[in-house]
Amino acid sequence: MITQELFDTIYRGLAGQGWVKSYDQDADLCMYRGPNNHKCAIGHLIPDEMYHHSMDDSVAGVMAYGEFRKLELHPALTRDEFNELQDLHDSSDEDDPTHMRRRFEEFARNHNLVIPTP
């Protein structure tokens, strides 16, 4: 299960970039590390020293849950949570950053997590 600490990292990271998607318009792809140093939800859980651009391969798509688990970063995060966090970011309305914030607040309520303070 997702921990409060993991959620805080994701929430604060996305808030710090103004709830703007990590999205490459040329590749039409959400990315762990995108333009303007933006990160997606899962991207905020990958330390910079462990990130490699191949994780955002526009041909094969982004790293799957199994590959994420091999990094041995956050064993408590379930496949369903991993997928949900990616979807919350990837399917948010890019023209309305508050949409993504509201979706992560709903995720917090559904998982009995507290919205962190900045």
C-alpha positions as CSV (number, residue, x, y, z in Angstrom):
1,M,0.0,0.0,0.0
2,I,1.1,3.5,-0.6
3,T,2.5,5.2,2.4
4,Q,1.9,8.8,3.5
5,E,5.6,9.6,2.8
6,L,5.3,8.4,-0.8
7,F,2.1,10.4,-1.3
8,D,3.7,13.5,0.2
9,T,6.7,13.2,-2.2
10,I,4.4,12.9,-5.2
11,Y,1.9,15.6,-4.1
12,R,4.6,18.2,-3.2
13,G,6.5,17.5,-6.3
14,L,3.5,18.0,-8.6
15,A,2.4,21.0,-6.6
16,G,5.9,22.5,-6.9
17,Q,5.7,22.3,-10.7
18,G,2.2,24.0,-10.7
19,W,0.3,20.7,-11.4
20,V,1.6,20.9,-14.9
21,K,2.0,17.5,-16.7
22,S,5.3,16.1,-17.6
23,Y,4.4,15.8,-21.3
24,D,6.4,15.8,-24.5
25,Q,4.2,17.3,-27.2
26,D,6.4,16.1,-30.1
27,A,6.3,12.5,-28.9
28,D,2.6,12.9,-27.7
29,L,3.7,11.1,-24.5
30,C,3.6,11.7,-20.8
31,M,7.0,11.2,-19.3
32,Y,8.8,10.4,-16.0
33,R,11.1,13.3,-16.9
34,G,9.7,15.7,-19.4
35,P,10.4,19.2,-20.8
36,N,11.1,22.0,-18.3
37,N,12.3,19.4,-15.7
38,H,8.7,18.4,-15.0
39,K,8.1,14.9,-13.6
40,C,5.0,12.8,-13.5
41,A,3.6,11.2,-10.3
42,I,5.8,8.1,-10.5
43,G,8.7,10.2,-11.8
44,H,8.8,12.0,-8.5
45,L,9.6,8.6,-6.9
46,I,12.6,7.9,-9.1
47,P,15.8,9.5,-7.7
48,D,17.6,11.5,-10.4
49,E,20.7,9.3,-10.1
50,M,18.6,6.2,-10.9
51,Y,16.7,7.8,-13.8
52,H,17.7,6.9,-17.4
53,H,16.1,8.4,-20.5
54,S,15.3,4.9,-21.7
55,M,12.6,4.8,-19.0
56,D,10.8,7.3,-21.3
57,D,11.3,5.4,-24.5
58,S,8.7,6.9,-26.9
59,V,8.7,3.7,-29.0
60,A,8.2,1.1,-26.2
61,G,6.3,3.4,-23.9
62,V,7.1,4.2,-20.3
63,M,8.6,1.8,-17.8
64,A,6.1,-0.8,-16.6
65,Y,5.4,-1.7,-13.0
66,G,7.6,-4.8,-13.1
67,E,10.6,-2.7,-14.2
68,F,9.8,-0.2,-11.5
69,R,9.8,-2.9,-8.9
70,K,13.2,-4.1,-10.1
71,L,14.6,-0.7,-9.0
72,E,13.7,-1.8,-5.5
73,L,12.7,1.8,-4.6
74,H,9.2,1.5,-3.0
75,P,8.2,-2.1,-2.4
76,A,5.0,-1.0,-0.6
77,L,3.5,0.5,-3.7
78,T,1.1,-1.9,-5.4
79,R,0.6,-2.4,-9.1
80,D,-2.9,-1.0,-8.9
81,E,-1.6,2.1,-7.0
82,F,1.2,2.5,-9.5
83,N,-1.3,2.4,-12.4
84,E,-3.7,4.7,-10.7
85,L,-1.0,7.3,-10.0
86,Q,0.1,7.2,-13.6
87,D,-3.5,7.6,-14.8
88,L,-4.2,10.5,-12.4
89,H,-1.3,12.4,-14.0
90,D,-1.6,11.2,-17.6
91,S,-5.4,11.7,-18.0
92,S,-5.6,15.0,-16.2
93,D,-6.8,18.0,-18.2
94,E,-3.6,19.7,-19.3
95,D,-5.5,23.1,-19.8
96,D,-6.7,23.0,-16.1
97,P,-3.9,22.3,-13.6
98,T,-6.5,22.3,-10.8
99,H,-8.0,19.2,-12.3
100,M,-4.9,17.2,-11.5
101,R,-4.7,18.6,-8.0
102,R,-8.4,17.7,-7.3
103,R,-7.8,14.2,-8.6
104,F,-4.8,13.6,-6.3
105,E,-6.9,15.0,-3.4
106,E,-9.6,12.5,-4.2
107,F,-6.9,9.7,-4.3
108,A,-5.8,10.8,-0.8
109,R,-9.3,10.6,0.5
110,N,-9.8,7.1,-1.1
111,H,-6.6,5.8,0.5
112,N,-6.9,7.5,3.9
113,L,-4.0,9.8,3.3
114,V,-3.6,13.4,4.4
115,I,-3.0,16.3,2.0
116,P,0.5,17.5,2.9
117,T,1.3,21.1,3.7
118,P,3.7,22.8,1.3
